[in-house]
């Protein structure tokens, strides 16, 4: 019978297939056919409605309505009989039962909507008729009357039953409910749960030995090799995951994103960071709200390039006439993590020669220690401060920016330089609010815009990343980085799902999270230059997909997001790989390069009787660790090695721990752009399938608001000499102790001469405070 591929491997389908002309089951009691009939009908109508696949020529019905109820009913009928389940469905459909009550006959419906119970009630009536027809077909077949048309007749019965269920769905009021974004309501999700149970006894040590499977699970694009073989997946698993992606509307959601539709529903904004990577001169345009977005992007990009060239050539100098060679980027979150990851990566390539005596530092933390480190040893006359803030209202960034502005003014006014000259020559800004930057004191010429449709964690390919990278290494380096990102963007948008690297990375992540019960993942770049990559991906992923509701506000009933961490190899091996091998299961990504970005003057060294190169030694570990995690080491292997019996249990590695491998040619700006885009799109894929809005971040707001309340209590307590107040008694007690002991603690602090005084009137004025108000920095 016509059905999506998932049905053909389902146990229900296998039994229904057996009713064809070659193997109609004899002697089966009619009541035993109930779960089979209802299950087959459930999958038929569930797939055609839940995913919009018009296999039966039926229009789409409410997403998620049908399959959960049908499958629950089918399972219950197999164990409890038709009559009890039919009565329970009628009670629930009529509103006479609350799911999850103590009624034993009703507990199979826990979590179902009333409309789904109504649909199940109607399905039972439809299934009665379908069963009678199937029993009749069986009798005809065994009497020799069915002929070759027996299987086709089964198809007719199921198609008729599915049509009846569609009519029942329309009459059950399901169309009145809003469309659900919950992936768990899709039949493809339920099918994956069944499939996962069927794979529980498979071990990776057996799966990885299948050469045909290895070929099928290894993909390539533009020099990138992605190896998925060390996951507990088969080709069938991938096919089912792709079915889930299609059912969740992944392709349509990607098209909506690149087309500029406002898919960030809570902020009513488009999501257009991919547009930042589009090349100039391709004749493209992207009009959003009447504005050509690509034209705006290229205008700002040209302005940044022109400024970077002028400064690097010595045409733009500091207020004293000195060459500007030190750049301090002030920003937090995406305004810091993305650019710092990129800078550290490129600094290890041949672009180091372009850096020369220039230095780039990043100031993110409000802690004075971070500020002191940022300015230590620098001459204000040779320093450009770059304030990076989307709103130009981020408190940590403004406080740090005000402190550095005062540091510049104090350091340069000794040479009779005006404050206006300092701000005009030594401060630049990247922001969505150029008016706010201008009011703060940044010149219009050194204000470089980006837009509210760029999330902070996706902003490294905007002026946020371009300005410091172009200043440090030259504009061409950033252009190459954008080209690498654009290569993966085009692949993500246009490649078929089954050959799409970020799509499959995201789907395998969903498989490990939701169907293998792994709640974290790790990233191990076997390249020291990428030491900041895990921190950047951590924000991209956890801030995007760390949600509790779908994008339309439904509370999630499945886990989303992963706790993401990482460290470069091989240092991570000597830190936490003990847990990875013998403790909790943590899926991992291993990233390696064919060639080192930084060859040593001597290619090899002589160690333990052999010549060894640094890069070969590094990559030997890159290849060995994923295999060790997958294969493990069994007791009989240890005994064969002569390990004492009392140590066998301690030295047994269970293996069966999943990982992916990414192999690229060499670390360059281009390949760094590729890696960035791979992980950005992996995050988007998971958010789209999970039904999330991956482009807002309301979870960061509550702590900020509470911090403002605490700050007010600190100021009030200092002003009045009274006790500090807080809603939580423990917080009030700690706060009071902080205030009472702080004066004693400050006596032991060595003053840092380079930092401006916290009581500076200029710093207060910078933050918008009057002389009568307590300085917000005096906390």
Residue pairs with C-beta under 8 A, 6 or more apart in sequence:
1 16
1 40
1 44
1 154
1 155
1 158
1 159
2 55
2 56
2 155
2 159
3 13
3 43
3 44
3 47
3 55
4 47
4 51
4 53
4 55
4 188
4 243
5 239
5 243
6 43
6 47
6 187
6 188
6 191
6 240
6 243
7 13
7 40
7 43
7 44
7 47
9 195
9 236
10 39
10 43
10 191
10 194
11 194
12 35
12 36
12 39
12 40
12 43
12 74
13 40
13 43
15 25
15 36
16 36
16 40
16 154
16 158
18 24
18 25
19 25
19 134
19 137
19 138
19 141
19 150
19 151
19 154
20 150
20 151
20 154
21 141
21 146
21 147
21 148
21 149
21 150
21 151
24 137
24 138
24 141
24 142
24 146
24 150
25 138
26 138
26 142
28 138
30 131
30 135
31 81
31 82
33 131
33 134
33 135
34 74
34 77
34 78
34 82
34 127
34 131
35 74
35 75
35 77
35 78
36 74
37 127
37 130
37 131
37 134
37 161
38 70
38 73
38 74
38 77
38 123
38 124
38 127
39 70
39 71
39 74
40 158
40 161
41 70
41 123
41 126
41 127
41 130
41 158
41 161
41 162
41 165
42 66
42 67
42 69
42 70
42 71
42 73
42 74
42 123
42 187
43 67
43 70
43 187
43 191
44 56
44 158
44 159
44 161
44 162
44 165
45 56
45 58
45 66
45 67
45 70
45 162
45 165
45 166
45 169
46 66
46 67
46 70
46 71
46 187
47 53
47 55
47 67
47 187
47 188
47 247
48 54
48 55
48 56
48 58
48 60
48 162
48 166
49 58
49 60
49 61
49 62
49 63
49 65
49 66
49 166
49 169
50 63
50 64
50 65
50 66
50 67
50 185
50 186
50 187
50 188
50 247
51 186
51 187
51 188
51 243
51 246
51 247
52 60
52 63
52 247
52 249
53 246
53 247
54 60
56 159
56 162
56 163
58 162
58 163
58 166
61 166
61 169
61 170
61 174
61 175
62 115
62 169
62 174
62 175
62 177
62 179
62 180
63 179
63 180
63 181
63 185
63 186
64 180
64 182
64 185
64 186
65 113
65 115
65 116
65 119
65 169
65 174
65 177
65 180
65 185
66 116
66 119
66 165
66 169
66 174
66 187
67 185
67 186
67 187
67 190
68 111
68 112
68 116
68 185
68 190
69 109
69 112
69 116
69 117
69 119
69 120
69 123
70 119
70 120
70 123
71 187
71 190
72 108
72 109
72 112
72 120
73 85
73 89
73 108
73 120
73 123
73 124
75 108
76 84
76 85
76 88
76 108
77 85
80 105
82 124
84 105
85 105
85 108
85 124
86 121
86 124
87 105
88 97
88 103
88 105
88 106
88 108
88 109
89 109
89 117
89 120
89 121
89 124
90 121
91 97
91 106
92 99
92 106
92 109
92 112
92 114
92 117
93 114
93 117
93 118
93 120
93 121
93 172
95 114
97 103
97 106
97 109
99 106
99 109
99 110
99 111
99 112
100 107
100 110
100 111
101 107
109 117
109 120
111 557
112 120
113 177
115 172
115 173
115 174
115 176
115 177
116 174
118 172
118 173
118 174
119 165
119 168
119 169
119 172
119 174
122 165
122 168
122 169
122 171
122 172
123 165
123 168
125 168
126 161
126 164
126 165
126 168
127 161
129 161
129 164
130 157
130 158
130 160
130 161
133 157
134 154
134 157
137 146
137 150
137 153
137 154
137 157
140 146
140 150
141 150
146 153
169 175
178 552
179 552
180 550
180 552
180 554
180 691
181 550
181 551
181 552
181 554
181 691
181 692
182 550
182 554
182 556
182 557
182 558
182 691
183 189
183 244
183 248
183 558
183 689
183 690
183 691
184 557
184 558
186 244
186 247
186 248
187 247
188 240
188 243
188 244
188 247
189 244
191 240
191 243
192 240
192 241
192 244
192 511
192 514
192 515
193 515
195 236
195 237
195 240
195 515
196 511
196 515
196 516
199 232
199 234
199 237
202 232
203 655
203 656
204 230
204 231
204 232
204 630
204 631
204 655
204 656
204 657
204 658
205 630
205 631
205 632
205 655
205 656
207 213
207 229
207 232
207 234
208 214
208 229
208 230
208 627
208 630
208 631
213 229
213 234
213 235
214 227
214 229
216 235
216 238
217 227
217 228
217 229
217 231
217 233
217 235
217 238
218 225
218 226
218 227
218 228
218 229
219 225
219 226
219 228
219 499
219 501
219 504
220 226
221 487
221 488
221 491
221 495
221 501
222 487
222 488
222 491
222 674
223 664
223 665
223 671
223 674
224 488
224 501
224 662
224 663
224 664
224 674
224 678
225 661
225 662
225 663
225 664
226 501
226 504
226 505
226 660
226 661
226 662
227 660
227 661
227 662
227 663
228 504
228 508
228 660
230 626
230 627
230 629
230 630
230 658
230 659
230 660
230 661
231 508
231 511
231 512
231 587
231 658
231 659
231 660
232 516
232 656
232 658
233 241
233 508
233 511
237 511
238 498
238 504
238 507
241 507
241 508
241 510
241 511
242 497
242 498
242 507
244 507
244 510
244 689
245 251
245 497
245 503
245 507
245 685
245 689
246 497
248 688
248 689
248 690
248 691
249 688
250 497
250 503
250 685
250 688
250 689
251 497
253 263
253 688
254 492
254 493
254 684
254 688
255 493
256 263
257 263
257 270
257 271
257 272
257 274
257 684
258 274
258 275
258 493
260 270
260 272
260 286
260 287
260 288
260 293
261 270
262 268
262 269
262 270
263 270
263 271
263 693
263 695
264 270
264 271
264 453
264 693
264 695
264 696
265 551
265 552
265 693
266 551
266 693
266 696
266 698
267 452
267 695
267 696
269 452
269 453
269 695
270 288
270 453
271 453
271 455
271 458
271 695
272 286
272 288
272 293
272 451
272 453
272 454
273 453
273 454
273 455
273 458
273 459
273 461
273 462
273 680
274 489
274 493
275 286
275 293
275 294
275 297
276 297
276 454
276 461
276 462
276 482
277 461
277 482
277 483
277 485
277 486
277 489
277 673
277 677
278 284
278 286
278 294
278 297
278 486
279 482
279 483
279 486
280 298
280 301
284 294
285 292
285 294
285 295
286 292
286 293
286 294
287 293
288 453
293 451
293 453
296 449
296 451
300 448
300 449
300 450
300 462
300 463
301 463
301 466
303 448
304 448
304 463
304 466
304 467
304 470
304 475
305 470
305 475
307 316
307 428
307 445
307 446
307 448
307 467
308 467
308 470
308 471
308 474
308 475
309 474
309 475
310 316
311 324
311 384
311 471
312 471
312 474
314 323
316 324
316 425
317 323
317 324
317 425
318 324
318 381
318 382
318 383
318 384
318 412
318 425
318 426
319 381
319 412
319 417
319 418
319 421
319 422
319 424
319 425
319 426
320 381
320 412
320 415
320 417
322 379
322 381
322 382
323 382
324 382
324 383
324 384
324 425
324 426
325 356
325 357
325 358
325 359
325 382
326 358
326 359
326 361
326 378
326 379
326 382
326 383
326 384
327 358
327 359
327 360
327 361
327 383
327 384
327 386
327 468
327 471
327 472
328 360
328 361
328 362
328 363
328 374
328 375
328 378
328 383
328 384
328 385
328 386
328 404
329 335
329 336
329 339
329 340
329 360
329 361
329 362
329 363
329 386
329 388
329 468
330 363
330 364
330 385
330 386
330 387
330 388
330 397
330 400
330 401
330 404
331 339
331 362
331 363
331 364
331 386
331 387
331 388
331 389
331 394
331 397
331 430
331 464
332 364
332 365
332 394
332 396
332 397
333 364
333 456
333 457
333 539
333 543
334 455
334 456
334 457
334 458
334 459
334 460
334 464
334 539
335 364
335 388
335 389
335 390
335 394
335 397
335 430
335 456
335 459
335 464
336 362
336 363
336 364
336 388
337 457
337 532
337 535
337 536
337 539
338 457
338 459
338 460
338 464
338 465
338 536
339 362
339 388
339 460
339 464
339 465
339 468
339 469
340 362
340 532
340 536
341 460
341 530
341 532
341 533
341 535
341 536
342 460
342 465
342 469
342 481
342 672
342 676
343 360
343 362
343 468
343 469
343 472
344 529
344 530
344 531
344 532
345 529
345 530
345 532
345 533
345 667
345 672
346 469
346 472
346 473
346 477
346 481
346 669
346 672
347 355
347 472
347 529
348 527
348 528
348 529
348 597
348 598
348 667
349 529
349 597
349 598
349 667
349 668
349 669
350 597
351 473
351 474
351 477
351 669
354 472
354 473
354 474
354 477
355 472
355 473
358 471
358 472
359 378
360 468
360 471
360 472
361 373
361 374
362 374
363 370
363 371
363 374
363 400
363 404
364 370
364 396
364 400
365 396
366 396
366 399
366 400
368 752
368 755
370 400
371 400
371 403
371 404
371 755
372 752
372 754
372 755
374 404
375 383
375 404
375 407
375 754
375 755
376 754
379 411
380 407
380 408
380 410
380 411
380 412
380 426
381 411
381 412
381 415
383 408
383 426
384 426
384 427
384 428
384 471
385 401
385 404
385 405
385 408
385 426
385 427
385 428
386 427
386 428
386 429
386 430
386 467
386 468
387 397
387 401
387 427
387 428
387 429
387 430
387 431
387 437
387 440
387 442
388 397
388 429
388 430
388 431
388 464
389 397
389 398
389 401
389 429
389 430
389 431
390 431
390 432
390 433
390 450
390 452
390 454
390 456
390 459
391 431
391 432
391 433
391 436
392 398
392 429
392 431
392 432
392 433
392 436
392 437
392 440
393 433
393 436
395 704
398 440
398 766
398 767
399 767
399 776
399 777
401 440
401 766
402 763
402 766
402 767
403 755
403 756
403 763
403 777
405 422
405 423
405 427
405 441
405 762
405 766
406 756
406 760
406 762
406 763
406 766
407 754
407 755
407 756
408 422
408 426
408 427
409 419
409 422
409 762
410 756
412 421
412 422
412 426
413 419
413 422
423 441
423 442
423 443
424 443
424 445
424 446
427 441
427 442
427 443
427 446
428 442
428 446
428 447
428 448
428 467
429 437
429 440
429 442
429 446
429 447
429 448
430 448
430 449
430 450
430 462
430 463
430 464
430 467
431 437
431 447
431 449
431 450
432 449
432 450
432 451
432 452
432 454
434 444
434 447
434 449
437 447
438 444
438 447
440 766
448 463
448 466
448 467
449 463
450 459
450 462
450 463
450 464
451 462
454 462
455 695
455 697
457 539
457 540
457 543
457 544
458 540
458 680
459 465
460 536
460 676
461 481
461 482
461 485
461 673
461 676
465 478
465 481
466 478
469 477
469 478
469 481
470 477
470 478
477 669
478 669
480 668
480 669
480 670
480 673
481 669
481 670
481 672
481 673
481 676
482 673
483 670
483 673
484 668
484 669
484 670
484 671
484 672
484 673
484 674
484 676
484 677
485 673
485 674
485 676
485 677
486 673
486 677
487 670
487 673
487 674
487 677
488 501
488 502
488 673
488 674
488 677
488 678
488 681
489 677
489 681
491 500
491 501
491 502
492 500
492 501
492 502
492 503
492 677
492 681
495 501
495 503
497 503
498 504
501 678
502 677
502 678
502 679
502 680
502 681
502 682
502 684
502 685
503 681
503 685
505 660
505 678
505 682
505 685
506 681
506 682
506 683
506 684
506 685
506 686
506 689
507 685
507 689
508 660
509 521
509 562
509 587
509 682
509 686
510 686
510 689
510 690
512 518
512 521
512 587
512 658
513 519
513 559
513 560
513 562
514 558
514 559
516 658
518 562
518 585
518 586
518 587
518 658
519 559
519 562
519 563
520 562
520 563
520 564
520 565
520 584
520 586
520 587
521 562
521 563
521 564
521 586
521 587
521 588
521 589
522 534
522 564
522 565
522 566
522 572
522 580
522 586
522 587
522 588
522 589
523 533
523 534
523 537
523 564
523 565
523 566
523 588
523 589
523 591
524 566
524 567
524 568
524 569
524 572
524 588
524 589
524 590
524 591
524 625
525 531
525 533
525 534
525 566
525 568
525 569
525 591
525 592
526 568
526 569
526 570
526 590
526 591
526 592
526 593
526 618
526 619
526 621
526 622
527 568
527 591
527 592
527 593
527 597
527 667
528 568
529 597
529 598
529 667
530 568
530 591
530 667
530 672
530 675
531 567
531 568
533 566
533 591
533 675
534 564
534 565
534 566
534 567
537 564
537 566
537 679
538 564
538 565
538 566
540 679
540 680
540 683
541 561
541 562
541 564
541 679
541 682
541 683
542 561
542 562
542 563
542 564
543 697
543 699
543 700
544 683
544 684
544 687
544 692
544 694
544 695
544 697
545 560
545 561
545 562
545 683
545 686
545 687
545 690
545 692
545 694
546 560
546 561
546 699
547 556
547 560
547 561
547 692
547 693
547 694
547 699
548 555
548 556
549 555
549 556
550 556
550 690
550 691
550 692
551 691
551 692
551 693
552 691
554 691
556 690
558 690
560 686
560 690
560 692
566 572
566 589
567 575
567 576
569 590
569 618
569 621
569 622
569 625
570 618
570 621
573 621
573 625
577 625
579 586
580 586
580 588
580 629
580 657
581 628
581 629
581 632
581 653
581 657
582 653
582 654
585 656
585 657
585 658
586 657
587 657
587 658
587 659
587 660
588 626
588 629
588 657
588 658
588 659
588 660
589 659
589 660
589 661
589 662
590 622
590 625
590 626
590 659
590 660
590 661
590 662
591 662
591 664
591 675
592 618
592 619
592 622
592 623
592 661
592 662
592 663
592 664
593 663
593 664
593 665
593 666
593 667
593 671
594 663
594 664
594 665
594 666
595 615
595 665
595 666
596 614
596 615
596 618
596 666
597 666
597 667
597 668
599 615
600 613
600 614
603 613
604 611
604 612
604 613
605 611
605 612
605 613
605 614
606 612
622 661
625 659
626 659
626 661
628 653
628 655
629 655
629 657
629 658
629 659
630 655
630 656
630 657
630 658
630 659
631 653
631 655
632 652
632 653
632 654
632 655
632 656
632 657
633 651
633 652
633 653
633 655
634 652
635 648
635 649
635 652
638 647
638 648
638 651
638 652
639 645
639 648
643 651
662 675
662 678
664 671
664 674
664 675
665 671
683 694
684 694
686 692
686 694
687 693
687 694
688 694
710 726
710 731
710 735
711 776
711 779
713 724
713 725
713 726
713 735
714 724
714 735
714 739
714 779
715 774
716 722
716 724
716 725
717 723
717 724
717 725
717 735
717 739
718 739
718 774
718 778
719 774
723 732
723 736
724 732
724 735
724 736
724 739
725 732
726 732
726 735
756 762
756 763
757 763
758 775
758 777
758 778
759 775
759 778
761 771
763 775
763 777
764 770
764 771
764 773
764 775
764 776
767 775
767 776
767 777
769 775
769 776
